[in-house]
Structures are given as C-alpha cells and as structure tokens.
C-alpha cells in the first residue's frame, strides 16, 4: 500500500503541477504554486521556483500519506474515493490554506494589512484564489481532483496486488 501512495503521490503531484503550469501558460490563471512556496524561503525568483518545485513534490508526498491514512482508516480506496478526497483537499487549499493561512506565515506575500509604502513580492490570492484569475478556482479544483484520483487509484492497485 505504501508504494501505491508513493507512486500515486508522485504521479498526482506531477499532474497537478503540470495542469496548473499549463493553465498559467495559456493565460487561464496566474497561479504558480511552486513560486508561491519558494518565495516563502527566498526572494530570489529563480531559486524560489526551483525550491518551490521541490517543496511542492515533498508536500505532495506528505498529502499522499495523509490520503493513505484515511484509506486505511475507512478500509477502502479507489479512484472515485481518491477524487472525493481530492475535491475536499482542493476546497481546503483554495479557501483556508492559501487564502487564510499562507498570508499569515509568508514573509513576502501582501495582505489586506500591507502598508502602501511596502512592496510585497507576491499578491495575496484572495478568496478562492480569484486574485489570480476568474478561472483559478475551477482549474485548481480539477487539478486536485485528478491528484486525489491518482493517489486513490494507485493505492487501490497496490492493495489488490499485495494479497
């Protein structure tokens, strides 16, 4: 099962990151999660992207282990259940995580309390991350649903082969 979570976490994070990057390149959103993560640790834009991609994959693995824990606790896994977890994960991400929690701890992100004289490196995402584009919520949710489906599917496949 654990190898299913590792493989699913890697594949899911790869798909999630690729969908968000492609949507950004097609001007559907301005979201750049690796950049958001990386700039929490460095103001150097190039290093921030590289560090952000590494952090995003590490966080993707951690979430996959969280999903695995939920699958074990309820005694089942699969693509559909993973997609449901992905929807919940996505909703949490675009509401509480990125909108409320990240601006509190991110040293380079602006907020409603940012003074006019300061110049933050990152614009705050706003509710549902809509400051990054009107389509951002739908794209982020779709990407997280795909992530969850892949994690759930890989865990189910690994569970069925270890009998």
Helices and strands as residue ranges (DSSP letters): H 2-25, H 33-38, H 45-74, H 79-92, I 93-101, H 102-105, G 127-132, H 136-161
